[in-house]
Amino acid sequence: MTSPDANWLSRVLGRRRPRPVDDDLHACAACGLDFVNPVDWEPVTPEAWWMRLRCGECEVYREVTVTNAVAERFDLELDRRAVSIHRALAKLDRERMVEQVEALIGALRYDLIEPADF
């Protein structure tokens, strides 16, 4: 009998993920997912940047040297992702506040709290 862990491992190992191209920095060279972020960077010439990248999914690090154009595209991609994360956070925050206000309204309506509770 095959264990569930073995099935999981065979599924993962059997998956084929596209390998990223050199200027596709947001995609991980190891797992192929797009969870890569820079952890360190510095200019090496007026036309190129050295970057140390880390995949948030598989925790693989890699170092690359890229042109200014590739670095700029990566920066724009990171900005796009940050906007997406900010929107999701704002939505969750609004939902949480609505739940808290509704709970407070219900507590006030049924006299479950008094001014002394604050």
VOGU-3710 file (C-alpha; in Angstrom, 3 decimals, decimal comma):
1> mtspdanwls> 0,000/0,000/0,000  1,293/3,455/-0,889  1,287/6,096/1,839  -0,497/9,431/1,258  2,880/11,157/1,559  4,289/9,091/-1,297  1,309/10,004/-3,498  1,789/13,663/-2,702  5,497/13,469/-3,457  4,957/11,683/-6,754
11> rvlgrrrprp> 2,362/14,294/-7,781  4,724/17,137/-6,933  7,706/15,538/-8,644  5,602/14,622/-11,650  4,428/18,178/-12,273  6,091/20,053/-15,035  6,409/23,749/-14,451  7,844/26,100/-17,003  11,347/27,274/-16,211  11,627/31,051/-15,965
21> vdddlhacaa> 13,623/32,958/-18,501  16,498/35,117/-17,296  14,450/38,308/-17,268  11,433/36,650/-15,628  12,733/37,361/-12,116  9,401/36,994/-10,304  9,229/33,282/-11,235  11,265/30,849/-9,150  13,940/28,905/-10,992  13,349/25,920/-8,692
31> cgldfvnpvd> 9,567/25,591/-8,264  8,340/27,837/-11,098  5,922/29,793/-8,896  5,817/33,569/-8,920  6,642/34,235/-5,258  10,162/35,612/-5,764  11,211/38,810/-4,002  14,526/40,642/-3,789  16,290/40,464/-0,436  19,401/42,406/-1,445
41> wepvtpeaww> 20,514/44,383/-4,490  23,091/46,879/-5,656  24,252/48,402/-8,907  27,333/46,711/-10,377  27,742/49,011/-13,376  25,760/51,993/-14,644  23,817/49,530/-16,834  23,397/46,489/-14,524  22,191/45,376/-11,104  23,181/42,449/-8,889
51> mrlrcgecev> 20,249/40,984/-6,946  19,797/38,256/-4,392  16,332/36,787/-4,792  14,313/34,464/-2,546  11,247/32,399/-3,353  8,606/32,704/-0,660  7,163/29,300/-1,591  10,194/26,990/-1,617  12,696/29,336/0,095  15,295/28,924/-2,652
61> yrevtvtnav> 17,763/31,785/-3,041  19,493/32,782/-6,249  21,775/35,573/-7,345  21,414/37,289/-10,685  22,952/40,198/-12,530  20,482/41,915/-14,825  20,247/44,965/-17,026  18,532/48,143/-15,886  15,593/47,319/-18,170  15,064/43,893/-16,570
71> aerfdleldr> 15,407/45,396/-13,077  12,856/48,063/-13,945  10,353/45,471/-15,221  10,850/43,485/-12,015  10,303/46,633/-9,939  7,051/47,334/-11,788  5,909/43,744/-11,197  6,698/44,072/-7,480  4,725/47,338/-7,363  1,779/45,661/-9,103
81> ravsihrala> 1,809/42,863/-6,532  2,047/45,327/-3,646  -1,071/47,109/-4,923  -2,891/43,771/-5,105  -1,860/42,881/-1,549  -2,875/46,340/-0,319  -6,325/45,998/-1,902  -6,839/42,568/-0,341  -5,744/43,875/3,061  -8,070/46,882/2,804
91> kldrermveq> -10,988/44,584/1,897  -10,293/42,281/4,853  -9,950/45,287/7,156  -13,298/46,707/6,004  -14,987/43,327/6,499  -13,529/43,054/10,015  -14,701/46,573/10,907  -18,217/45,852/9,614  -18,390/42,724/11,788  -17,213/44,677/14,842
101> vealigalry> -19,713/47,483/14,268  -22,556/44,987/13,777  -21,581/43,220/17,003  -21,495/46,548/18,860  -24,894/47,555/17,441  -26,358/44,212/18,507  -24,892/44,540/21,991  -26,312/48,059/22,327  -29,691/46,981/20,976  -30,012/44,213/23,584
111> dliepadf> -28,509/46,288/26,451  -25,567/43,938/26,783  -23,125/46,789/27,339  -23,226/49,999/29,312  -21,105/53,162/29,377  -19,223/51,709/32,342  -17,982/48,880/30,095  -15,777/51,401/28,316
//
